[in-house]
Amino acid sequence: MDVYSRKSNLKLILLLLGTFIGLATLTYTNRLANKIAEEEKFKAKLWAEAIGRKAKLVRYTKELFTKLAEEERRKVNVYAQSTAFVLTVENNELLTFFNDIITSNNDIPAILCDGEGNILGARNIELPAGVKMFSQLPTAIRAEFSMYPPITVDYKISKNYIYYKDSNLFTKLPGWRAAEGHSQPALGYPE
C-alpha cells in the first residue's frame, strides 16, 4: 500500500471514531439531561406538596388558636358574669355555685380596688412592688386591665371594682394579641 491510501484509511478511521465519540457524547448528554429533568420534576412535585401541607398546617393552627381564644374569652365572660351575679343572688345554692366558679379561677388575672382606686387584692397576677393604687400600675398593665369595664361591687355604703383581663393562656398564645376587646391575628397570619 502506498502512503496516500494509508493516510486515507487513517483519515476514514479517525472520522468514524470522531463520529462515534460525537454520537456517544450526544446520547450520554441527552440521557443525563432527561434524568436531571425527571429529578427536577420530582423535586418540584415534592415542593408543591410541602407548600400544600404547610398551608393546611397554618390553617389548622389558626383554627386551633381561634378556638382556644374563643374558649378563653368565654371563661373570662363566665368569670365576669358570675362575679357580677353573685352580688345580687340571695339563694344560697346559687351563691355557692357562682362562688365555686369565681374561686376556681386560676387563669384569669383580676385586681380588686376600692372606690378610691386603692388595690385591695389581686389574683393570678404578680403586681410590681410598692404599688398600692390602680393608677400607680405601669401603663401597659393598666391598659390590659382596662380593656373590659370593671365589675362593680356595690356594698350600699361603698363600692369596690374588680378589674380583669384576658386569661394568661390566651395572652400566651403565639401569634395572637388582644386589642380593642377582641382577638386579632398577628405575625402575618391571613384572616
C-alpha positions in Angstrom: 0.0 0.0 0.0 1.1 3.4 -0.7 1.3 6.2 1.7 -1.6 8.0 0.2 -4.1 5.1 0.7 -2.7 4.6 4.3 -3.4 8.3 5.1 -6.9 8.0 3.5 -7.7 4.9 5.6 -6.3 6.6 8.7 -8.5 9.7 8.0 -11.5 7.5 7.5 -10.8 5.7 10.8 -10.4 9.0 12.6 -13.6 10.3 11.0 -15.5 7.2 12.1 -14.0 7.4 15.6 -14.9 11.1 15.8 -18.4 10.4 14.6 -18.8 7.6 17.2 -17.4 9.8 20.0 -19.7 12.6 19.0 -22.8 10.3 18.9 -21.9 8.7 22.2 -21.4 12.1 23.8 -24.7 13.4 22.4 -26.6 10.2 23.6 -25.0 10.4 27.0 -25.8 14.2 27.3 -29.4 13.6 26.2 -29.8 10.8 28.8 -28.2 13.0 31.5 -30.5 15.9 30.6 -33.6 13.7 30.7 -32.5 12.3 34.1 -31.9 15.8 35.5 -35.3 16.9 34.1 -37.1 14.0 35.8 -35.3 14.7 39.1 -36.3 18.4 38.9 -40.0 17.4 38.2 -39.9 15.2 41.2 -38.4 17.9 43.4 -41.0 20.4 42.1 -43.8 18.0 42.9 -42.3 17.4 46.4 -42.0 21.2 46.9 -45.6 21.7 45.8 -46.8 19.0 48.2 -44.8 20.5 51.1 -46.3 24.0 50.4 -49.8 22.5 50.3 -49.2 20.7 53.6 -47.7 23.9 55.2 -50.8 25.8 54.1 -53.0 23.2 55.7 -50.9 23.3 58.9 -51.1 27.1 59.0 -54.9 27.0 58.5 -55.2 24.3 61.2 -53.0 26.3 63.6 -55.1 29.4 63.0 -58.3 27.5 63.6 -56.9 26.0 66.8 -55.8 29.4 68.1 -59.2 30.8 67.2 -60.9 28.0 69.2 -58.6 28.4 72.1 -59.1 32.2 72.1 -62.9 31.8 72.0 -62.8 29.3 74.9 -60.5 31.6 76.9 -62.7 34.6 76.1 -65.8 32.5 77.2 -64.1 31.7 80.5 -63.4 35.5 81.1 -67.1 36.2 80.4 -68.3 33.5 82.7 -66.0 34.8 85.4 -67.2 38.4 84.9 -70.9 37.4 84.8 -70.5 35.1 87.8 -68.8 37.8 89.9 -71.5 40.4 89.0 -74.3 37.9 89.6 -73.0 36.7 93.0 -73.6 40.2 94.3 -77.3 40.0 93.6 -78.1 36.4 94.5 -80.0 35.6 97.7 -80.4 31.9 97.0 -77.7 30.0 98.9 -77.4 27.2 96.4 -76.9 29.6 93.5 -74.5 31.6 95.6 -72.4 28.5 96.3 -72.5 27.6 92.6 -71.3 31.0 91.4 -68.8 31.3 94.3 -67.3 28.0 93.0 -66.9 29.4 89.6 -65.2 32.5 91.0 -62.8 30.7 93.4 -61.9 28.1 90.8 -60.4 30.9 88.7 -56.8 30.0 88.4 -56.0 31.6 85.0 -57.9 35.0 84.7 -55.9 37.8 86.3 -58.1 40.1 88.5 -57.4 43.2 90.6 -59.8 44.3 93.4 -59.9 48.0 94.1 -61.9 50.2 96.4 -63.8 53.3 95.2 -60.7 55.5 95.5 -58.6 53.1 93.4 -56.6 51.5 96.3 -55.7 47.9 95.5 -57.3 45.6 98.0 -56.1 42.3 96.4 -55.0 40.6 93.2 -55.5 37.1 91.8 -53.4 35.3 89.1 -51.0 38.3 88.7 -47.9 39.5 90.5 -48.1 43.2 90.9 -45.0 45.4 90.9 -43.6 46.0 94.4 -44.7 49.1 96.2 -47.8 49.7 94.0 -50.8 50.5 96.3 -53.2 52.1 93.8 -54.5 51.1 90.4 -53.3 54.5 88.9 -49.7 53.6 90.0 -49.6 50.5 87.9 -47.4 50.7 84.8 -49.3 52.0 81.8 -49.1 48.6 79.9 -50.7 46.7 82.9 -53.3 49.4 83.4 -54.2 49.3 79.7 -54.6 45.5 79.8 -56.9 45.6 82.9 -58.9 48.5 81.3 -59.8 46.5 78.2 -63.1 45.4 79.8 -65.2 47.6 82.1 -64.6 46.7 85.7 -67.2 44.7 87.7 -68.8 47.0 90.3 -69.3 45.5 93.7 -71.9 47.7 95.4 -72.0 47.4 99.2 -74.5 50.3 99.6 -72.1 52.3 101.7 -69.2 51.9 99.4 -68.2 50.4 96.0 -65.4 48.2 95.0 -64.3 47.4 91.5 -62.9 44.2 90.0 -60.6 44.8 87.1 -59.8 41.8 84.9 -58.2 41.0 81.6 -57.9 38.0 79.2 -56.7 34.8 80.7 -53.0 34.0 81.0 -53.3 31.2 78.5 -55.0 33.4 75.9 -52.3 36.1 76.2 -49.5 33.4 75.8 -50.9 32.0 72.5 -48.2 32.7 69.9 -49.3 34.8 67.0 -52.2 36.4 68.8 -52.6 39.6 70.6 -55.5 41.3 72.3 -56.6 44.7 71.0 -59.7 46.7 71.4 -61.6 44.0 73.2 -61.3 41.3 70.5 -58.6 39.0 69.2 -56.7 39.8 66.0 -54.2 37.7 64.1 -50.7 38.9 64.2 -47.4 37.8 62.6 -48.8 38.0 59.2 -51.3 35.2 59.5 -54.0 35.6 56.9 -57.6 36.2 58.0 
